[in-house]
């Protein structure tokens, strides 16, 4: 996008509830601001759906796509060094070849009709793996009920990506139930309160120079390139996906240290082909060499970037820190949509693709 395509008026637009509501036909903003309630409600839903513990020594596979897969990736990041068994996220038509009857497969699909996830559900059954389902309904819920597979029921009416807190908590709780990680129930409850404070700090009622609004204005008119590392790697992917789906913009995500071995070289030509901005997602507990790399990488690419931001997780526990930057990214993507005058809710390109595939 050329700089002239973003007017000064657009950038100066106040990011109030009223201006966002003008484009946000399905109140995606409201769903993001409700993240703390979603965390609490998710705990309750998992607890009422699942009674027994299953010990699955081969670990946990979370099978899902898009907004339903990200919860598994965020849960794995939040468990970090406390994961005692492999936790693997598959976004594909199949399960990893090492899946056995000693593996728990959590099939996550908000709609319950995503064909890749349905294929994984069936493969898990054929392999004799233990299964759990998290969904609002659809074919997945029907099959699970017929097979006697536990279903964690989700509330309807969201865009799948807005159910991120539900999907993350489901993956964390199932990881604990199958012995892949510790129980984080009380940490999740504390995270809900911590997130409430951040909602006040970064939400639409906060001043116009508050962090989320400032970042959204800085990214306007650019293709954001997001960098994570360790804990923040799946958060970088969440930012990219939310910018794609809410703001309807190209955006890309990569991770450190790997990007220092390839992507960093590409920044040299960034200004020849467009306006790219850089966002570095840092964490207080990141490896010191990764922090050093983040400093140096930003310094080396900044002249070729239309804007650059270094943002850090907030909070004590890993789950608080993960959710903090998920919230910030979700808000930034909604604000970007509002500044661009696009409705963040509908994703016609995704729907069109899914419809076209059903004809094949
Ligand atoms: C839409 C979204 C998508 C979906 C994906 C899978 O809001 O985020 O990425 O999550 O197409 O669909 P579900 O979640 O229904 O399995």
Boltz pocket constraint, residues with backbone or C-beta under 6 A from the ligand:
constraints:
  - pocket:
      binder: B
      contacts: [[A, 65], [A, 66], [A, 67], [A, 68], [A, 69], [A, 108], [A, 109], [A, 110], [A, 111], [A, 112], [A, 113], [A, 114], [A, 117], [A, 159], [A, 160], [A, 161], [A, 162], [A, 245], [A, 347], [A, 350]]
      max_distance: 6.0
